[in-house]
Amino acid sequence: MPDVRLASPQGKWILLTTVLGSSMALLDSTVVNVALPAIGRDLDADLASLQWTVNAYMLTLAGLILLGGSLGDRYGRRKVFVVGVVWFAAASLLCGLAPNVGVLVAARALQGMGGALLTPGSLALIQASFHPDDRGRAVGLWSGFGGVGAAVGPFVGGWLVDGPGWRWVFLLNVPLALLCAPIAVRHVPESADGRSDHGRFDVLGAVLGALALALVTYALIEARSGSLLVAVTAVGGVAAGVAFVAVEKRRPDPMMPLGIFASRQFTAVNLVTLCVYGAFGGFFFLGAVQLQVVVGYSALQAGTALLPTTVLMLLFSARSGALADRIGPRIPLTVGPLLCAAGMLLMLRVGPDASYLADILPALLVLGTGMVTLVAPLTATVLGSVDASRAGLASGINNAAARAAGLIAVAALPLVTGMGEEAYRSPTAFDNAFGRAMTVCAGVLVVGSVVAFATVRSLPPGCRRPECRTYGAVLSPPLEGERARGRLS
């Protein structure tokens, strides 16, 4: 049984290193959006290249996060976490030194691989190290401090872009890793699953899942060309997705057991997740660019302007979870997406002459209120809709689904809204497309609200409740539970 106490020196070191590790990934998922216009100018990149700068990271992270946690189960959670931190830092260094956009995109894909190791690994270390009496508080502190990191990310990113340059958005990860990895090696105890019946990893399932996402993403981003290659890629992506389902169905112990979707409520809440986090991914990708290209903000101003959503999450997510415990998840999961949709429609007022207090802040406050309303109940419903022994697995699937939704949204929205390759260089063209994108995102959120109202029901008494009560990340729900890291096969 793990016996490290939170108040002990070792407990504090463990908490520090896990917060540093998770903050690296959280920072990177938020600060890069603020840096996109500067990256485009410096590397002479078109819009498709900027989409790939975001999506290359999300692709490998979403596709490999379940498998990444399973590596820690078998080979040692500390070992895999440290490998993830070092890998992430090396890829970040390559991003910061990238001479062209092709190298940057490749390095971002490598970053996502490192993130797939360290993101579930940071929670795994807490679950495996702390005494049961302290584990809940440790998870709460880890989640809260990580949320603070997510909140300051856009601010720090904007300051770096306007100061030493966008490359430091990535180079910042290197000193964090140099601090994090040695602390983990020295102070974090090693742990592993310890079972003797480990089978093979579901590598084929992971490869097919990532390949399906990659091919569909390519087809959506490059669809403007209308080439035969795009059509072939789209068909290949669908075929890879079908093959993934077939493999997961036949394997005796798959990475993503399809039987978990026999729960109608689990399936429904994942559909809500796809709608909600697809809209969020599209908004935060385009919103930071809109503020800079159209409104005329600097990167620092744009990053600071977006802070209210994360601050609201940090301040009120725990209270929202407590309210949902009393009234059930159906109302919050119905009302929350509608509030988010209203916030995005209010963003239609954000144009060349927008006032922050009159136009931008009200939209972000409504959007943030909606996010607060829905995120904690969504996580609770995911955990409560399956057997307690599978709650962690359910959380991992839900987290991967949210990241995949954001990935597809970033790929599809410019295509759906008619955003040209050079649109981000033209305030008028980008503003027009941004308005159409916000309308699409609002529509998707309304669909999510309808699905929630029609399908979500009260949770059974005594079901698993979330440990992460305070959460600040805006692009994915929190991971939960000892098995949030996926399964071995």
C-alpha positions as CSV (number, residue, x, y, z in Angstrom):
1,M,0.0,0.0,0.0
2,P,1.4,3.5,-0.8
3,D,2.3,5.3,2.4
4,V,3.7,8.7,1.5
5,R,2.0,11.5,3.4
6,L,1.2,14.8,1.8
7,A,2.7,16.8,4.7
8,S,6.1,15.0,4.5
9,P,9.0,16.5,2.5
10,Q,8.8,13.6,0.0
11,G,5.1,14.2,-0.4
12,K,5.7,17.9,-1.3
13,W,8.4,16.9,-3.8
14,I,6.0,14.4,-5.4
15,L,3.3,17.0,-5.7
16,L,5.7,19.5,-7.1
17,T,7.1,17.3,-9.9
18,T,3.6,16.1,-10.9
19,V,2.3,19.6,-11.1
20,L,5.4,20.7,-13.2
21,G,4.9,17.8,-15.5
22,S,1.2,18.2,-16.1
23,S,1.6,22.0,-16.4
24,M,4.0,21.6,-19.3
25,A,1.4,19.9,-21.3
26,L,-1.4,22.2,-20.2
27,L,0.7,25.3,-20.9
28,D,1.5,24.0,-24.4
29,S,-2.1,23.3,-25.3
30,T,-3.1,26.9,-24.6
31,V,-0.2,29.2,-25.3
32,V,0.4,28.0,-28.9
33,N,-2.9,29.4,-30.1
34,V,-1.8,32.9,-29.0
35,A,1.5,32.5,-30.9
36,L,-0.1,31.4,-34.3
37,P,-0.1,34.8,-36.1
38,A,3.5,35.4,-35.1
39,I,4.5,31.9,-36.3
40,G,2.7,32.5,-39.6
41,R,4.5,35.8,-40.2
42,D,7.9,34.5,-39.2
43,L,7.8,31.2,-41.2
44,D,5.6,32.5,-44.0
45,A,3.1,29.8,-43.2
46,D,-0.4,29.6,-44.7
47,L,-3.5,28.8,-42.7
48,A,-3.2,25.0,-43.3
49,S,0.2,25.1,-41.8
50,L,-1.1,26.8,-38.7
51,Q,-3.8,24.2,-38.5
52,W,-1.2,21.5,-38.6
53,T,0.9,23.3,-35.9
54,V,-2.0,22.8,-33.6
55,N,-3.3,19.5,-34.8
56,A,0.0,17.6,-35.1
57,Y,0.3,17.8,-31.3
58,M,-3.4,17.0,-30.7
59,L,-3.3,14.1,-33.1
60,T,-0.5,12.1,-31.4
61,L,-1.7,13.0,-27.9
62,A,-5.3,12.0,-28.5
63,G,-4.3,8.8,-30.4
64,L,-1.8,7.6,-27.9
65,I,-2.9,8.8,-24.5
66,L,-4.6,5.5,-23.5
67,L,-1.6,3.5,-24.6
68,G,0.8,5.9,-22.9
69,G,-0.6,5.3,-19.5
70,S,-0.5,1.5,-20.0
71,L,3.2,1.7,-20.5
72,G,3.6,3.1,-17.0
73,D,1.5,0.3,-15.6
74,R,3.8,-2.3,-16.9
75,Y,7.3,-0.7,-17.0
76,G,7.1,1.7,-14.0
77,R,5.1,4.9,-13.7
78,R,8.0,7.0,-12.6
79,K,10.2,5.7,-15.4
80,V,7.6,6.4,-18.1
81,F,6.8,9.8,-16.6
82,V,10.4,10.9,-16.7
83,V,10.8,9.6,-20.2
84,G,7.7,11.6,-21.2
85,V,9.1,14.8,-19.6
86,V,12.5,14.4,-21.3
87,W,10.8,13.5,-24.6
88,F,8.5,16.5,-24.4
89,A,11.3,18.8,-23.6
90,A,13.5,17.5,-26.5
91,A,10.6,18.0,-28.9
92,S,9.9,21.4,-27.5
93,L,13.6,22.4,-28.1
94,L,13.2,21.2,-31.7
95,C,10.0,23.3,-32.0
96,G,11.9,26.3,-30.8
97,L,14.7,25.8,-33.2
98,A,12.6,24.9,-36.2
99,P,13.9,26.5,-39.4
100,N,10.6,26.1,-41.3
101,V,7.0,25.1,-40.7
102,G,7.6,21.5,-41.8
103,V,10.1,20.9,-39.1
104,L,7.8,22.7,-36.6
105,V,4.8,20.4,-37.4
106,A,6.9,17.3,-37.1
107,A,8.3,18.4,-33.8
108,R,4.8,19.2,-32.6
109,A,3.8,15.6,-33.4
110,L,6.7,14.4,-31.3
111,Q,5.6,16.7,-28.5
112,G,2.2,15.0,-28.5
113,M,3.9,11.6,-28.1
114,G,5.7,12.9,-25.0
115,G,2.5,14.4,-23.7
116,A,0.8,11.0,-24.1
117,L,3.4,9.7,-21.6
118,L,3.5,12.5,-19.1
119,T,-0.2,13.6,-19.0
120,P,-1.6,10.4,-17.5
121,G,1.6,9.7,-15.8
122,S,1.4,12.7,-13.5
123,L,-1.9,11.6,-12.1
124,A,-0.7,7.9,-11.9
125,L,2.2,8.9,-9.7
126,I,-0.1,10.6,-7.2
127,Q,-2.5,7.6,-7.2
128,A,0.4,5.2,-6.7
129,S,2.4,7.2,-4.1
130,F,0.2,8.8,-1.5
131,H,-1.4,7.2,1.5
132,P,-5.2,6.6,0.8
133,D,-6.0,9.2,3.5
134,D,-4.1,11.9,1.7
135,R,-4.8,10.9,-1.9
136,G,-7.9,12.9,-2.4
137,R,-6.3,16.1,-1.1
138,A,-3.2,15.5,-3.2
139,V,-5.3,15.0,-6.4
140,G,-7.2,18.2,-5.5
141,L,-4.0,20.2,-5.1
142,W,-2.5,18.7,-8.3
143,S,-5.6,19.6,-10.2
144,G,-5.9,23.1,-8.7
145,F,-2.2,24.0,-9.3
146,G,-2.4,22.6,-12.8
147,G,-5.4,24.8,-13.4
148,V,-3.5,27.8,-12.3
149,G,-0.8,26.8,-14.9
150,A,-3.5,26.6,-17.6
151,A,-4.8,30.1,-16.5
152,V,-1.5,31.8,-16.8
153,G,-0.5,30.0,-20.0
154,P,-2.1,32.5,-22.5
155,F,-0.7,35.4,-20.5
156,V,2.8,34.0,-20.4
157,G,2.6,33.0,-24.0
158,G,1.5,36.4,-25.1
159,W,4.3,38.0,-23.1
160,L,6.9,35.7,-24.7
161,V,5.6,36.3,-28.2
162,D,5.7,40.1,-27.8
163,G,9.1,40.0,-26.1
164,P,11.8,37.4,-26.9
165,G,9.6,35.8,-29.6
166,W,7.3,32.9,-30.3
167,R,10.1,30.3,-30.2
168,W,10.3,30.9,-26.4
169,V,6.8,29.6,-26.1
170,F,8.3,26.2,-26.7
171,L,11.8,26.7,-25.2
172,L,10.2,27.5,-21.9
173,N,9.5,23.8,-21.5
174,V,13.2,23.0,-21.4
175,P,14.0,24.6,-18.0
176,L,10.7,23.2,-16.6
177,A,11.8,19.7,-17.6
178,L,15.3,20.2,-16.2
179,L,13.7,21.0,-12.8
180,C,11.0,18.3,-13.1
181,A,12.9,15.2,-14.2
182,P,15.6,15.2,-11.5
183,I,13.1,15.8,-8.7
184,A,11.1,12.8,-10.0
185,V,14.1,10.5,-10.1
186,R,15.2,11.5,-6.6
187,H,12.0,11.8,-4.7
188,V,9.2,9.8,-6.4
189,P,9.0,6.1,-5.6
190,E,8.7,3.7,-8.5
191,S,5.5,1.7,-8.9
192,A,4.0,-0.6,-11.5
193,D,0.9,-2.7,-11.9
194,G,2.7,-5.8,-10.5
195,R,0.4,-8.4,-12.2
196,S,2.0,-11.4,-13.7
197,D,-0.7,-11.9,-16.4
198,H,0.2,-9.0,-18.7
199,G,-0.5,-9.7,-22.3
200,R,0.6,-7.7,-25.3
201,F,-0.1,-4.1,-25.7
202,D,-2.9,-3.2,-28.2
203,V,-0.4,-1.5,-30.5
204,L,-2.5,-2.3,-33.6
205,G,-5.5,-0.6,-32.1
206,A,-3.5,2.5,-31.1
207,V,-2.0,2.7,-34.6
208,L,-5.3,2.3,-36.4
209,G,-7.0,4.9,-34.2
210,A,-4.2,7.4,-34.7
211,L,-4.1,6.7,-38.4
212,A,-7.9,7.2,-38.8
213,L,-7.6,10.6,-37.1
214,A,-4.6,11.6,-39.1
215,L,-6.1,10.7,-42.5
216,V,-9.4,12.4,-41.7
217,T,-7.6,15.5,-40.4
218,Y,-5.4,15.6,-43.6
219,A,-8.5,15.3,-45.8
220,L,-10.3,18.1,-44.0
221,I,-7.4,20.5,-44.0
222,E,-6.3,19.9,-47.6
223,A,-9.9,19.6,-49.0
224,R,-9.6,23.1,-50.6
225,S,-7.4,21.6,-53.3
226,G,-10.0,19.1,-54.4
227,S,-7.4,16.7,-55.4
228,L,-7.7,12.9,-55.9
229,L,-5.3,12.5,-53.0
230,V,-7.7,14.2,-50.6
231,A,-10.5,11.9,-51.7
232,V,-8.3,8.8,-51.3
233,T,-7.2,10.0,-47.9
234,A,-10.7,10.6,-46.7
235,V,-11.7,7.1,-47.7
236,G,-8.6,5.7,-46.1
237,G,-9.4,7.5,-42.9
238,V,-12.9,6.0,-42.8
239,A,-11.5,2.5,-43.6
240,A,-8.9,2.9,-40.8
241,G,-11.7,3.8,-38.4
242,V,-13.8,0.8,-39.4
243,A,-10.7,-1.4,-39.0
244,F,-10.0,0.1,-35.5
245,V,-13.6,-0.9,-34.4
246,A,-13.1,-4.4,-35.8
247,V,-9.8,-4.9,-34.0
248,E,-11.1,-3.6,-30.7
249,K,-14.1,-5.8,-31.0
250,R,-12.1,-9.0,-31.6
251,R,-9.2,-8.5,-29.2
252,P,-9.6,-10.3,-25.8
253,D,-8.4,-7.3,-23.9
254,P,-8.5,-4.2,-26.1
255,M,-7.2,-0.7,-25.5
256,M,-10.8,0.6,-25.8
257,P,-13.3,-2.2,-25.0
258,L,-16.4,-1.5,-27.0
259,G,-18.5,-3.2,-24.4
260,I,-18.3,0.0,-22.3
261,F,-20.5,1.7,-24.8
262,A,-23.3,-0.7,-23.9
263,S,-24.1,1.9,-21.2
264,R,-26.6,4.2,-23.0
265,Q,-25.7,7.1,-20.7
266,F,-22.0,6.6,-21.2
267,T,-22.5,6.7,-25.0
268,A,-24.7,9.8,-24.7
269,V,-22.4,11.8,-22.5
270,N,-19.5,11.1,-24.9
271,L,-21.7,12.5,-27.7
272,V,-22.2,15.6,-25.6
273,T,-18.4,15.7,-25.0
274,L,-17.7,15.6,-28.8
275,C,-20.1,18.5,-29.3
276,V,-18.9,20.6,-26.4
277,Y,-15.1,20.2,-26.8
278,G,-15.3,20.4,-30.6
279,A,-16.8,23.8,-30.2
280,F,-14.3,24.8,-27.5
281,G,-11.4,23.6,-29.7
282,G,-12.6,25.7,-32.6
283,F,-13.2,28.8,-30.5
284,F,-9.9,28.9,-28.8
285,F,-8.1,28.2,-32.1
286,L,-9.8,31.0,-33.9
287,G,-10.5,33.4,-31.0
288,A,-6.9,34.2,-30.2
289,V,-6.3,34.9,-33.9
290,Q,-9.4,37.1,-34.2
291,L,-8.3,39.3,-31.3
292,Q,-4.9,39.9,-32.9
293,V,-5.7,40.0,-36.6
294,V,-9.1,41.8,-36.5
295,V,-9.3,43.6,-33.2
296,G,-5.6,44.6,-33.3
297,Y,-4.5,43.3,-30.0
298,S,-0.9,42.3,-29.3
299,A,-0.2,38.7,-28.4
300,L,0.0,39.6,-24.7
301,Q,-3.3,41.5,-24.8
302,A,-5.0,38.6,-26.6
303,G,-3.7,36.1,-24.1
304,T,-4.8,38.3,-21.2
305,A,-8.2,38.9,-22.7
306,L,-9.0,35.2,-22.8
307,L,-8.2,34.7,-19.1
308,P,-11.8,35.1,-17.7
309,T,-12.9,31.7,-19.0
310,T,-10.2,29.8,-17.1
311,V,-10.5,32.0,-14.0
312,L,-14.2,31.2,-13.8
313,M,-13.4,27.5,-14.1
314,L,-10.8,27.7,-11.3
315,L,-13.1,29.6,-8.9
316,F,-16.4,27.9,-9.4
317,S,-15.9,24.4,-10.9
318,A,-15.9,22.8,-7.4
319,R,-19.2,24.5,-6.5
320,S,-20.7,23.5,-9.8
321,G,-19.8,19.9,-9.1
322,A,-21.5,20.2,-5.7
323,L,-24.6,21.6,-7.2
324,A,-24.8,18.8,-9.8
325,D,-24.5,16.3,-6.9
326,R,-27.7,17.7,-5.4
327,I,-29.8,18.3,-8.5
328,G,-28.4,15.7,-10.9
329,P,-26.4,16.2,-14.2
330,R,-29.3,16.6,-16.6
331,I,-30.0,20.3,-16.0
332,P,-26.3,21.4,-15.9
333,L,-25.5,19.4,-19.1
334,T,-28.5,20.9,-20.8
335,V,-28.1,24.5,-19.7
336,G,-24.3,24.7,-19.8
337,P,-23.9,24.1,-23.6
338,L,-26.7,26.7,-24.2
339,L,-24.8,29.3,-22.2
340,C,-21.7,28.5,-24.1
341,A,-23.6,28.8,-27.4
342,A,-24.9,32.2,-26.2
343,G,-21.3,33.3,-25.4
344,M,-20.1,32.3,-28.9
345,L,-23.0,34.2,-30.5
346,L,-22.0,37.3,-28.4
347,M,-18.5,36.9,-30.0
348,L,-20.2,38.0,-33.3
349,R,-20.0,41.5,-31.9
350,V,-16.2,41.3,-31.7
351,G,-14.9,43.1,-34.8
352,P,-12.4,45.8,-35.7
353,D,-13.9,48.4,-33.3
354,A,-14.7,46.0,-30.5
355,S,-14.5,47.3,-26.9
356,Y,-13.2,44.8,-24.4
357,L,-15.6,45.8,-21.6
358,A,-18.7,46.2,-23.8
359,D,-18.1,43.4,-26.4
360,I,-15.4,40.9,-25.5
361,L,-15.6,40.5,-21.8
362,P,-19.4,39.9,-21.7
363,A,-19.1,37.1,-24.3
364,L,-16.2,35.4,-22.4
365,L,-18.1,35.7,-19.1
366,V,-21.2,34.0,-20.5
367,L,-19.0,31.3,-22.2
368,G,-17.0,30.8,-19.0
369,T,-20.2,30.5,-17.0
370,G,-21.4,27.8,-19.4
371,M,-18.1,25.9,-19.1
372,V,-18.3,26.0,-15.3
373,T,-21.9,24.7,-15.4
374,L,-21.2,21.7,-17.6
375,V,-17.6,20.4,-17.1
376,A,-17.9,19.0,-13.5
377,P,-21.3,17.3,-14.2
378,L,-20.0,15.9,-17.4
379,T,-17.1,14.2,-15.6
380,A,-19.3,12.9,-12.9
381,T,-21.7,11.4,-15.4
382,V,-18.9,9.7,-17.2
383,L,-17.8,8.1,-14.0
384,G,-21.2,7.3,-12.7
385,S,-22.5,5.7,-15.9
386,V,-20.2,2.6,-15.8
387,D,-19.2,0.1,-13.1
388,A,-16.8,1.5,-10.5
389,S,-14.1,-0.8,-11.7
390,R,-14.2,0.8,-15.1
391,A,-14.5,4.4,-14.0
392,G,-10.9,5.3,-14.7
393,L,-11.0,3.7,-18.2
394,A,-14.2,5.6,-18.9
395,S,-12.5,8.8,-17.9
396,G,-9.6,8.1,-20.2
397,I,-11.9,7.4,-23.2
398,N,-13.8,10.6,-22.5
399,N,-10.6,12.6,-22.3
400,A,-9.4,11.2,-25.6
401,A,-12.7,11.8,-27.2
402,A,-12.6,15.5,-26.2
403,R,-9.1,15.9,-27.6
404,A,-10.2,14.2,-30.9
405,A,-13.2,16.5,-31.1
406,G,-11.0,19.6,-30.8
407,L,-8.6,18.1,-33.4
408,I,-11.5,17.6,-35.9
409,A,-12.9,21.1,-35.2
410,V,-9.6,22.8,-35.9
411,A,-9.4,20.9,-39.2
412,A,-13.0,21.3,-40.3
413,L,-14.0,24.8,-39.3
414,P,-11.9,26.8,-41.8
415,L,-13.2,24.5,-44.6
416,V,-16.9,24.8,-43.5
417,T,-16.7,28.5,-43.2
418,G,-14.9,29.2,-46.4
419,M,-11.7,30.5,-44.8
420,G,-9.0,30.8,-47.4
421,E,-5.4,29.9,-47.1
422,E,-4.3,33.5,-46.5
423,A,-7.4,34.6,-44.6
424,Y,-5.5,35.2,-41.3
425,R,-3.5,37.9,-43.1
426,S,-6.7,39.9,-44.0
427,P,-8.7,41.3,-41.1
428,T,-11.9,41.6,-43.3
429,A,-11.7,38.0,-44.6
430,F,-10.9,36.5,-41.3
431,D,-13.6,38.5,-39.5
432,N,-16.3,37.3,-41.9
433,A,-15.2,33.7,-41.6
434,F,-14.9,33.9,-37.8
435,G,-18.5,35.1,-37.6
436,R,-19.6,32.0,-39.6
437,A,-17.4,29.8,-37.4
438,M,-19.0,31.1,-34.2
439,T,-22.4,30.4,-35.6
440,V,-21.4,26.8,-36.4
441,C,-19.9,26.3,-33.0
442,A,-23.0,27.6,-31.3
443,G,-25.1,25.2,-33.4
444,V,-23.0,22.3,-32.4
445,L,-23.4,23.3,-28.7
446,V,-27.1,23.4,-29.1
447,V,-27.0,19.9,-30.5
448,G,-25.0,18.8,-27.4
449,S,-27.6,20.4,-25.2
450,V,-30.5,18.6,-26.9
451,V,-28.6,15.2,-26.6
452,A,-28.1,15.8,-22.9
453,F,-31.7,16.7,-22.3
454,A,-33.0,13.7,-24.2
455,T,-30.6,11.1,-22.8
456,V,-28.9,12.0,-19.5
457,R,-30.6,10.8,-16.4
458,S,-29.9,10.9,-12.6
459,L,-26.8,9.0,-11.4
460,P,-27.3,5.9,-9.3
461,P,-26.7,6.3,-5.6
462,G,-23.2,5.5,-4.3
463,C,-21.6,5.8,-7.8
464,R,-18.0,7.0,-8.2
465,R,-17.6,10.8,-7.8
466,P,-14.8,12.9,-9.4
467,E,-11.6,13.5,-7.3
468,C,-10.7,16.5,-9.4
469,R,-13.0,19.1,-8.1
470,T,-11.0,22.2,-9.1
471,Y,-10.1,22.3,-12.8
472,G,-8.9,25.0,-15.1
473,A,-8.1,23.4,-18.5
474,V,-10.5,24.5,-21.3
475,L,-9.7,22.0,-24.0
476,S,-10.2,18.6,-22.3
477,P,-12.0,17.2,-19.2
478,P,-9.9,16.0,-16.2
479,L,-8.5,12.5,-16.1
480,E,-9.8,10.5,-13.1
481,G,-9.1,7.4,-11.2
482,E,-6.4,4.8,-11.0
483,R,-7.3,3.3,-14.3
484,A,-7.7,6.6,-16.2
485,R,-4.6,5.6,-18.0
486,G,-6.2,2.9,-20.1
487,R,-5.8,-0.9,-20.3
488,L,-3.2,-3.4,-21.1
489,S,-3.9,-6.0,-23.7
